[in-house]
Amino acid sequence: MAKPTRSDISTDRSVIKTIWKLTTTDNTGTPVPIIGFPISTFQANGTFGGATVVMEGSLDGTNFVGLKDITGAAIAFTAAGLDKVVGACQYLRPRLSVVGTAASISCILLSTQSLNTRTT
């Protein structure tokens, strides 16, 4: 599994940025806990080589399902893209649902706390 890097990019610990690098041979991101950060945006860019990257969520960290955006469409990119994640989950991860050839895709998740739970 592709291990993520996580960083607090705010001054009040209210915004977390998570980055995974998915490749043809390392095509599933390690799940990250997302409790307390219900607002997320997902971006994917890089060399797709026929790959499709999806964002998945789970309530137990074992069983993952594809997530949807605010229009109800599946979050799935075959080229660079950015979309808002809808759905309350305990864990999120990106995955190449179609591996492609020589894929190298940066997957970035920006997660924020809702305004009424900020720790200021």
N, C-alpha and C positions, 0 to 999 in steps of 0.2 A: 504494500500500500504506500502511496505517495504521502510522506509526512508533511504536515503544514507548518508554516511559520505564522505566529500570531503576535500582534502588537497592538498596544493601546495607543491610538493616534489622537486622543483628546487630552485635555488637561484635567478632566474630572472623571476619567475611567468610564465614560459613557459611549465610546465608539471603539469597536474592535475590528481590526483588519486581519483577515486570514488569507494566506496565499498557498496554493498547492501548485506543483508542476506535474501535470499528467503527461505521460508518454505512451507510445504503443506498447511498451513492455511493463510500464508501471501505471496502469490505467484506472485505478480506483483510489480516491483520496481517503486518508484516515479520517473517520468521523470526528467532528468537534462538537462539544457541548454548546448549546446556544441559549439556555435558560437565562432569562433576564435581559435578553437582547432580541425582542420580537420583530424588529424592523430591519430587514436585510435586502441588500442589492447584490446581484451576482453578475460578474463580468468574466468573459473568456476571450483570450486572444493568443495568437501564435500561429504555428504551422499545423493545420488540421489534417492534411493528407488523406481526406475522405472520412475522417473521424467525426463522430457526433458526441458532444459533451452534454450531460444532463445534470441537474441539481436534484439530489434526493434527500428525503427527510425520514426520521425514525423517532418513535417514542420509547424504544427499548435498546437502541444501539446495535441491534442485530438484524432486524427486518426493515429494509429501506424501500421506499416507494418514490416515484417521480413526483416532483412538485410542479405547481402551476403558477402562472403570473396573474396579475390583476384582471386580465381578460378571460381567464379560465384555460388558456392555452398552456400546454406542457412547456417547461423551460428546457429547451434543447437547441443547441447551436451547432451548425455545420460550418460556420465562419464566425469571425469575431462578433461579439454581441454583448448586450447589457440588458438586464431585466430585474424587476422587483420580485422578490420571493414572497409568496402568500402561503400562509399556513403556520400554525403554531406547532413546533417540533422541539424535541429535546436535543436531537443531534442532526447535523447537516453534513453532507459530503458531496463532492462532484464525482462523476464517473463517466468514462467513455463507454457509452452504450454500443457504439460501433467503433472499433479500435483504429481502423484506418492503417495507413502505411507511413512510417516515420513521423508520426504525430508528436508534437511538443507544444503543449497548451498551458499557458498560465491561467489559473482559475483564481479569481479574487472575490472574496466575500466581505462586504462592509456591513457590519451589524451595529445597530444603535439601540439604546434603551428608549422606551417610550417617555414622553415628557414628564408624566406623573411618577416615574420610578427613578429618575436621575438622582445620582448621589452628589449633589452640589452643596 
